[in-house]
Amino acid sequence: MIVIVVVVVSTLFIADNQEFFNKAEQDIKAGHTWQYVGEQDPDPDSLSITSQTEGRNPKIYWKLKKYYL
């Protein structure tokens, strides 16, 4: 029973955030890597999955970045 619930919740999460996952896949193929940025407000111009606690604004902790050498 627990396995079924986990599968259903995971499927709904991925389906609800499909646009984010597609963009992240494209960025990773383009050379971006996940970088820890600490607690920050989300960038309104980029897709993100936020962490939100009741009574606080949404925050991000990781961001896909590309470093140029």
N, C-alpha and C positions, 0 to 999 in steps of 0.2 A: 504494500500500500504506500509506504513512504517513497519507494522508488518511482512509482507512478506520479506522485505529487511533484517530486523533484524534476522529472522529465517534463511534465506539463508546465511548471513554472519556468524552467529553462527555455523551453520552446517559445512561450509567450514573451519572455524577456528579449530573446534574439529577434523574434518577429517584430516586436515593438521598436527595436533599435536597429533595424536592418540598414537604414541609410548610414548610420554611424559606422557599423561594421564594414560596409562596402568602402567607405571613404578611408577608414583605417587600413584596410587591405591595400588599397591603391597607394597610400602614403608609404607603407612599409616596403612595397615593391619599388618605390621611387627612392628608397634609401633613408627614410626617416626611422628613428628609433624612439622607444618609450623612454622618457626622461622624468625623474622625480622632480617636481617643481615646488613641493610643499603646498600648504593650504592656500589656495588662491580663488578669487572669484572667476567663474568661467568667462572665456572670451566670447562676446556675443556674435562675433563673426566666424566662429568655427564650431563644428559639431562636437558635443561632449556628452558624457554620461556623468551626472553629478551625484555627489553624496550630500544628503540633506538631513539635518536633524531638526526636530520640531522647534520652532521659534527662532531658527537661524536661516541665513541665506544659503543657497546651494553653493557648494565648493568643489573644486577639482584638486587632485593631488599629482596626477600624471598627465603628461602631454607628449604627443608625437612631435619630434623636432628633427630637423636636418642640420647637421653641422658641416660647414664648408671649410675645407683646409686650404 
